[in-house]
Amino acid sequence: MEELSKLAESSIGCTLCPLAEQGRTQVVFGHGNPRADIMFIGEGPGSNEDKQGIPFVGTAGKLLTQLLETIGLEREDVYITNVVKCRPPGNRDPKPEEIEICTNRYLFSQMDLIGPKVIATLGRFASSVILEMKNVAMGSIHGQKFIKGTHLVVPIYHPAAALHSRANMKPLTEDFENLRLYVEEKAAEEQRILAEEAQVENEVVLDEEAEQMGLF
Ligand code: URA
């Protein structure tokens, strides 16, 4: 079985953190293409997600789906998940202990196993966790590129923030359009690195052949 499916299966009925006993219906692991170029990370499941077991299926999720359509993508093309996989009671923010346990056990592995070209963190909460930044001001960092380990991370507004304040819709739409561009840039960079590696390998082989033929 694929590693990601194994990890998803291992998350069913997870009891590693206190959220397991605070009224969640089920673990909402993640949804979409395991080989996606773009991965979205939100905060945590809300009540709709908790019922259906799928991230971003409520009002904010509908806007996320629409924004994907504007850049020619469907939900099945990308991968969508959250920092924590279980619904915090009353939609409170996840606590540091819950975040630490859940990200170490699931999210960081999801990021590595999927290996997307771009990770878009949705809103202040997910952005501060992934970028390890305190007091994130979305107004100043949204749409910018950050490197975190092997990952290219782009913080963007949470769709709920755009529903709450229409002024956030324009930057969110623009950032979505740029995501496609960033994917293309990253793909081109990966191709360039591969070509360079192939050339170095080729030169080594040629040197070895020349040496064997006594040319050196
Ligand atoms: N908001 C989130 O951050 N995640 C969801 O899954 C739904 C709404």
Residues whose N, C-alpha, C, O or C-beta is under 5 A from the ligand:
A	BS01	URA	G42 E43 G44 P45 G46 E49 P55 F56 A60 N82
